[in-house]
Amino acid sequence: MLKRMFDSIEGNTGILVALSLLIFSMAVLTTVVLPYYATNHYQPTPLAVQYTAQQARGRQVYAQAGCWECHSQNVRLSEAGIATIHQPGDIGAVSHPGDYVYQNPVFFGQHRRGPDLMHVATRWPSEEWMMIHFLNPERLNPGTWMPSFGYLSEENLDALSAYLMTLK
């Protein structure tokens, strides 16, 4: 019975073209159209930031220096209010899609060798502390894997610090 059905489809070019277009349309719908509507209709949360030129430059430095390789910017439900950076619960609230409305690309991170940076501006004491940390991470966190970023210009370090201070 199936053989007869397939033979009739192969023998009729119109049906073959129509079914091919139907399958192609379904593929486009599920891989392009639905994700577009699912992701482009989020409202910005108070954590969503439209960056100044300096902050945008800092975000670029963050990407180029590979910070996203070790740090995520995404607090998962299982760790909110529980996970520890300095003290229990200081990792911050759960991340929501609206937190990332103005980010492209989004630095979710896949591996977390260093702490999550989603709410880092609420944990780090000041921009001066960040500068010391960028230039000599071992001084503030003995045993850290983080390399020194002393090779970055002062302008880039200031921009990186300005970007990280937006993560509240």
Backbone as a ProteinNet text record, in pm:
[ID]
protein_1_A
[PRIMARY]
MLKRMFDSIEGNTGILVALSLLIFSMAVLTTVVLPYYATNHYQPTPLAVQYTAQQARGRQVYAQAGCWECHSQNVRLSEAGIATIHQPGDIGAVSHPGDYVYQNPVFFGQHRRGPDLMHVATRWPSEEWMMIHFLNPERLNPGTWMPSFGYLSEENLDALSAYLMTLK
[TERTIARY]
81.5	0	87.3	190.1	280.4	355.8	395.5	469.2	384.5	253.5	164.2	153.2	144.9	132.9	258.6	375.7	500.7	517.3	479.5	488.5	398.3	277.9	187.2	240.9	305.4	364.6	481	568.5	682.4	637.4	525.9	476.2	405.6	368.3	296.3	385.2	443.9	537.5	471.6	347.9	276.9	265.9	228.1	217.8	355.2	456.2	592.5	642.2	618.2	659.4	581	450.2	366.4	409.5	435.6	480.8	618.8	706	839.4	829.3	743.7	724	661.2	569.3	508	613	697.3	802.7	902	941.2	1032	969.3	842.4	771.6	764.5	739.5	735.2	873	978.6	1113.9	1145.4	1110.5	1133.2	1051.2	928	841	899.6	947.6	995.9	1136.5	1218.4	1355.5	1380.3	1292.4	1312.6	1198.1	1077.8	964.1	927.9	907.4	867.6	973.4	1102.3	1201.6	1205.5	1184.3	1182.8	1073	953.2	842.3	855.6	920.3	937	1039.2	1138.5	1246.1	1240.2	1166.9	1169.3	1053.7	983.7	870.2	881.7	1002.7	1023.5	1032.9	977	985.8	1112.3	1184.4	1305.2	1270.8	1352.6	1339.4	1423	1413.9	1500.2	1649.8	1685.9	1827.1	1876.8	1787.6	1828	1887.7	2006.4	2079.7	2104.5	2073.9	2116.9	2251	2354.7	2491.2	2532.8	2613.8	2681.3	2792.8	2858.2	2967.6	3080.2	3112.6	3219.7	3180.2	3057.7	3011.9	3008	2964.3	2962.7	3104.8	3199.2	3340.5	3388.5	3349.9	3387.3	3330.6	3210.5	3148.1	3226.9	3275.3	3357.6	3490.5	3551.2	3675.6	3650.6	3538	3499.2	3497.5	3439.8	3432.6	3570.4	3646.4	3776.5	3877	3868.5	3962.3	3924.2	3807	3765.4	3709.5	3664.8	3610.8	3492.6	3412	3293.5	3328.2	3453.9	3494.2	3487.7	3515.9	3519.1	3403.2	3343.9	3236.7	3104.8	2999.6	2866.1	2799.8	2689	2607.5	2462.4	2439.1	2308	2287.7	2204.6	2176.2	2063	2091.5	1994.1	1904.8	1784.3	1686.8	1742.5	1817.1	1866.8	1969.9	2027.4	2131.7	2092.9	1982.1	1940.6	1916.1	1975.2	1956.5	2029.4	2099.9	2169.8	2319.3	2352.5	2492.1	2575.6	2704.1	2792.8	2907	2926.1	3045.9	3133.5	3081	3150.5	3074.6	2941.6	2858	2732.8	2667.9	2551.5	2444	2395.6	2286.8	2327.4	2456.4	2496.3	2507	2473.8	2484.1	2374.1	2263.4	2158.7	2034.5	1942.2	1813.3	1826	1726.7	1721.9	1717.5	1788.8	1788.7	1660.8	1615.2	1494.8	1528.2	1453.9	1484	1487.3	1404.3	1403.1	1530.5	1611.7	1739.7	1837.6	1816.2	1912.3	1862.6	1755.5	1691.9	1789.9	1879.4	1969.2	2105.5	2121.3	2251.1	2251.9	2356.5	2376.6	2525.8	2591	2538.3	2519.8	2446.4	2426.9	2538.5	2602.8	2713.2	2661.8	2585.4	2537.7	2654.6	2749.2	2861.4	2821.2	2913.6	2885.1	2961.4	3075.8	3159.1	3178.1	3172.8	3189.4	3312.4	3426.7	3549.6	3564.5	3511.3	3511.1	3368.3	3347	3211.4	3119.5	2990.2	2890.4	2896.7	2889.5	2903.1	2771.3	2658.5	2530.9	2505.4	2529.5	2503.5	2633.4	2741.6	2874	2887.1	2818.5	2831.8	2774.6	2690.3	2637.2	2728.2	2824.9	2915.2	3053.2	3102.1	3235.3	3227.7	3321.7	3314.7	3319.7	3402.2	3418.4	3488.5	3492.7	3566.6	3716.6	3763	3905.5	3942.6	3853.7	3876.2	3887.2	3798.6	3802	3935.4	3987.1	4114.4	4226.6	4230.4	4332.2	4314.9	4190	4160	4201.8	4178.1	4217.7	4369.3	4440.3	4585.4	4659.1	4605.1	4671.4	4565.5	4497.1	4388.8	4435.2	4557.9	4611.8	4618.5	4635.7	4644.7	4514.1	4401.4	4271.7	4208.9	4242.9	4189.2	4302.1	4374	4484.8	4437.5	4515.5	4482.6	4389.1	4355.7	4263.4	4325.1	4241.2	4285.8	4291.3	4231.5	4220.1	4357.9	4384	4511.8	4507.5	4623	4631.1	4593.2	4523.1	4489.3	4568.4	4690.4	4778.9	4817.8	4799.8	4833.4	4729.5	4612.2	4509.3	4545.4	4507.6	4532.7	4444.3	4481	4401.2	4259.6	4250.9	4119.9	4032.1	4092	4016.5	3980.4	4071.3	4040.7	3926	3928	3818.6	3686.3	3690.2	3568.8	3517	3608.2	3568.6	3504.9	3563.7	3509.3	3371.4	3355	3225.2	3119.2	3156.1	3061.3	3020.8	3118.4	3086.3	3002.4	3016.9	2935.6	2788.7	2756.6	2616.1	2547.6	2625.6	2569.1	2526	2404.5	2356.2	2248.2
-118.4	0	126.8	128.8	245.1	258.2	142.8	146.9	211.5	176.6	236.7	388.4	429.9	572.1	647.4	593.5	658.8	660.3	552.8	547.5	653.2	672.9	773.3	914.8	937.7	1070.5	1095.1	994.6	1009.5	1027.3	969.5	979.2	1110.2	1184.7	1310.6	1425.6	1496.2	1604.7	1715	1746.2	1851.9	1819.9	1696.1	1655.1	1656.7	1608.8	1606.2	1747.9	1841.7	1981	2041.1	2016.6	2071.3	2018	1888.5	1831.1	1882.9	1900.8	1954.9	2097.4	2179.2	2316.8	2319	2226.8	2218.3	2185.3	2088.8	2049.9	2164.5	2231.5	2345.2	2458	2486.5	2591.6	2560.1	2436.2	2395.4	2413.3	2380.9	2396.3	2543.9	2631.3	2775	2827.4	2785.1	2828.5	2792.5	2669.8	2625.4	2673.4	2704.8	2746.2	2895.9	2969.2	3113	3194.9	3169.6	3254.2	3241	3119.9	3102.1	3153.4	3122	3179.6	3332.1	3392.7	3538	3596.1	3542.9	3594.6	3558	3447.6	3406.6	3492.5	3545.8	3619.6	3770.4	3821.9	3965.4	4042	3980.9	4048.1	4059.1	4049.1	4064.8	4212	4246.5	4383.6	4395.5	4505.2	4522.3	4525.7	4459.7	4466.1	4584.6	4618.5	4726.3	4695	4567.1	4530.5	4545.8	4565	4583.4	4723.3	4729.7	4856	4893.8	5018.1	5072.5	5138.8	5088.5	5125.9	5261.4	5331.8	5450.5	5403.9	5495.8	5458.9	5389	5440.4	5379.8	5239.6	5221.8	5090.5	4991	5037	4950	4907.9	5002.1	4968.6	4866	4882	4786.5	4648.3	4644	4515.2	4448.6	4530.3	4480.6	4426.1	4498	4451.8	4320.7	4310.4	4188.4	4068.8	4090.3	3982.8	3950.6	4054.2	4032.9	3970.7	4005.9	3951.4	3809.1	3763.7	3626.3	3607.2	3714.5	3703.3	3607	3605.9	3521.5	3373.3	3339.6	3198.7	3140.7	3223	3174.9	3226.2	3336	3397.2	3392.6	3352.2	3359.4	3488	3522.1	3637	3590	3482.6	3420.4	3345.1	3399.4	3331.7	3233.3	3107.1	3001	2985.9	2934.5	2918.2	2836.4	2732.4	2643.4	2708.5	2821.8	2884.1	3019.7	3075.5	3207.2	3200.5	3292.1	3298.2	3189	3100	2989.9	2995	3013.4	3006.5	3111.8	3083.8	3168.2	3223.9	3352.7	3416.2	3454.6	3539.9	3575.7	3526.2	3529.7	3482.3	3418.8	3326.6	3258	3355.5	3331.7	3410.9	3536.1	3567.3	3694.5	3689.8	3577.2	3568.3	3648.9	3673.8	3759.4	3684.2	3759.8	3705.3	3629.3	3547.5	3470.5	3565.3	3529.9	3609	3583.9	3687.4	3678.2	3725.4	3679.9	3720.8	3872.4	3945.8	4091.5	4158.1	4086.7	4141.7	4161.2	4089.1	4084.7	4153.5	4230.9	4289.7	4369.7	4445.5	4533	4468.8	4340.8	4276	4192.1	4207.9	4123.9	4120.5	4007.8	3881.5	3883.5	3785.6	3769.6	3679.2	3719.4	3640.8	3550	3448.1	3354.3	3277.1	3238.4	3157.7	3012.2	2923.8	2781.2	2715.4	2768.4	2713.1	2822.1	2782	2882.3	2846.9	2893.2	2873.9	2983.9	3101	3214.4	3239.7	3335.2	3361.1	3418.8	3398.6	3458.2	3609.6	3682.9	3828.5	3903.4	3832.8	3899	4016.6	4002.3	4109.7	4156.1	4155.3	4182.2	4323.1	4420.7	4558.6	4574.3	4481.6	4488.7	4416.8	4340.5	4264.9	4328.1	4388.3	4446.2	4585	4617.9	4743.8	4870.3	4873.1	4997.6	4970.7	5073.9	5062.6	5053.2	5116.5	5107.8	4963.7	4895.2	4754.5	4671.6	4701.7	4629	4648.1	4772	4799.6	4716.4	4712.5	4631.3	4485.1	4440.7	4302.3	4270.7	4362.9	4339.7	4332	4418.4	4426	4318.3	4280.1	4178.9	4096.5	4006	3930.7	3847.3	3802.5	3719	3796.6	3926.6	4010.7	4008.6	4010.7	4014.3	3876.2	3784.2	3647.9	3546.9	3518.3	3423.2	3289.2	3235.4	3107.4	3117.1	3239.3	3255.9	3207.4	3165.9	3127.2	3248	3355.7	3473	3531.4	3556.6	3617.5	3768	3829.1	3974.6	4034.2	4146.4	4216.9	4346.9	4343.4	4458.6	4500.6	4413.7	4447.5	4540.7	4553.1	4642.9	4788.5	4877.1	5019.2	5068	5181.5	5238.1	5270.7	5315.9	5347.1	5220.7	5109.8	4984.6	4930.4	4947.1	4903.3	4985.7	5116	5202.2	5161.6	5132.2	5091.4	4957.4	4862.8	4732.3	4748.3	4832.1	4858.9	4923.6	5019.5	5086.2	4985.5	4892.9	4790.3	4700.2	4652.2	4562.5	4630.9	4762.7	4835	4845.2	4808.9	4806.1	4676.6	4577.4	4446.6	4448.4	4496.3	4512	4414.2
0	0	0	87.7	90.2	-40.8	-97.2	-223.1	-331.9	-338.4	-437	-415.6	-285.9	-256.5	-300.7	-267.4	-306.7	-458.6	-523.3	-669.2	-733	-676.1	-733.5	-712.2	-597.7	-571.6	-666.7	-683.7	-773.8	-918.3	-952.9	-1089.5	-1117.9	-1016.1	-1035	-987.7	-1078.7	-1047.7	-964.9	-991.4	-917.6	-769.9	-738.4	-597.5	-532.4	-604	-551.2	-519.2	-608.2	-585.5	-469.4	-464.2	-357	-220.6	-211.5	-83.8	-45.7	-143.5	-114.9	-61.4	-123.9	-76.8	62.9	88.5	221	327.6	299.6	395	414.8	305.8	315.9	397.5	373.1	447.6	596.1	629.8	771	835.6	760.4	813.6	839.7	746	763.9	880.8	890.6	999.5	1135.8	1150.1	1281.4	1314.8	1214.1	1244.6	1233.1	1166.2	1147.8	1207.3	1163.4	1200	1347.6	1395.8	1536.5	1634.6	1616.3	1708.1	1703.9	1586.1	1576.5	1665.2	1654.6	1734.7	1882.2	1910.8	2050	2122.6	2051	2118	2100.7	2006.7	1980.8	2043.2	2134.8	2193.9	2346.4	2397.8	2540.8	2575.1	2687.2	2736	2821	2809.6	2890.9	3040.1	3119.2	3264.5	3313.4	3441.3	3493.7	3480.7	3462.7	3447.9	3304.8	3209.1	3069.7	3054.6	2997.1	2989	2843.4	2809	2680.9	2707.4	2643.5	2676.8	2621.4	2700	2650.8	2558.1	2490.3	2399.9	2477	2596.6	2675.7	2722.8	2767.6	2812.8	2696.8	2579.1	2461	2424.3	2435.4	2409.9	2513.2	2638.7	2742.6	2715.9	2663.4	2627.8	2515.8	2422.2	2313	2366.8	2461.5	2524.3	2598.1	2667.9	2739.8	2643.9	2525.3	2425.9	2369.9	2332.6	2270.1	2366.7	2493.7	2592.5	2632.6	2589.2	2618.3	2757.5	2821.2	2957.1	2962.5	2855	2849.8	2848.7	2821	2823.2	2965	3065	3203.5	3288.7	3248.1	3328	3252.4	3321.8	3263.3	3311.7	3247.9	3290.4	3290.5	3363.1	3361.7	3492.9	3581.7	3708.4	3683.8	3706.8	3685.1	3806.8	3785.7	3892.8	4009.4	3977.8	4082.9	4174.1	4134.5	4215.6	4273.7	4232.6	4282.9	4432.5	4502.9	4647	4723.9	4653.5	4720.6	4691.9	4563.4	4522.3	4594.1	4603.5	4682.8	4599	4606	4552.4	4672.3	4759.2	4882.8	5004.7	4995.6	5106	5046.3	5116.7	5061.3	5012.9	4890.6	4835.2	4761.9	4753.8	4692.5	4540.1	4480.5	4334.7	4266.3	4334.3	4279	4236.2	4181.1	4139.2	4007	3978.5	3854.5	3735.4	3630	3507.1	3428.1	3357.1	3274.5	3133.5	3032.8	2895.1	2875.6	2946.2	2933.3	2981.1	3060.6	3106.9	2991.2	2881.3	2771.4	2644	2653.5	2535.4	2449.7	2511.2	2435	2406.6	2438	2419	2291.7	2215.2	2099	2068.7	2087.2	2135.4	2287.1	2335.5	2479.3	2530.6	2640.3	2696.8	2808.1	2771.1	2872.2	2931.8	2850.3	2894.7	2903.9	2869.4	2876.9	2990.9	3021.2	3127.9	3231.5	3355.1	3459.5	3541.8	3495.2	3572	3675.7	3641.9	3733.2	3778.3	3866.8	3916.5	3809.1	3828.3	3741.1	3759.2	3649.4	3656.4	3635.9	3635.4	3607.9	3701.9	3828.9	3925.6	3991.7	3916.3	3972.6	4029.7	3973.7	4022.4	4162.9	4206.1	4342.2	4441.2	4391.7	4479.5	4491.2	4382.4	4385.9	4447	4534.6	4609.8	4525.2	4419.9	4344.7	4212.1	4129.1	4003.1	4029.3	4135.7	4170.7	4205.8	4279.3	4314.5	4187.3	4089.3	3962	3891.8	3892	3825.1	3887.8	4019.1	4087.4	4047.7	4043.8	4009	3864.9	3771.3	3632	3617.2	3689.9	3675.1	3753.7	3869.6	3952.8	4027.5	3958.1	4021.3	4141.5	4138.1	4246.4	4379	4369.8	4490.8	4570.7	4499.3	4566.9	4584.4	4496	4502.7	4487.9	4595.3	4585.9	4528.8	4435.4	4374.6	4255.1	4212.4	4099.9	3968.7	3876.9	3743.1	3650.8	3693.6	3606.5	3575.8	3446.7	3410.6	3434.8	3433.6	3442.4	3307.3	3311.6	3189	3178.7	3231.9	3228.9	3088.5	2991.8	2853.9	2790.7	2852.5	2798.7	2828.9	2739.4	2762	2876.7	2935.4	3044.3	2995.5	2871.8	2813.3	2806.9	2763.5	2755.3	2893.6	2988.6	3125.6	3185.2	3160.2	3207.3	3142.8	3013.2	2941.3	2994.2	3016.8	3070.5	3207.9	3289.9	3422	3412.1	3321.1	3302.5	3258.9	3170.7	3126.7	3243.8	3318.8	3430.6	3538.5	3551	3649.4	3606.4	3481.7	3437.9	3480	3520.6	3556.1	3701.7	3726.9	3865.3	3898.7
[MASK]
++++++++++++++++++++++++++++++++++++++++++++++++++++++++++++++++++++++++++++++++++++++++++++++++++++++++++++++++++++++++++++++++++++++++++++++++++++++++++++++++++++++++

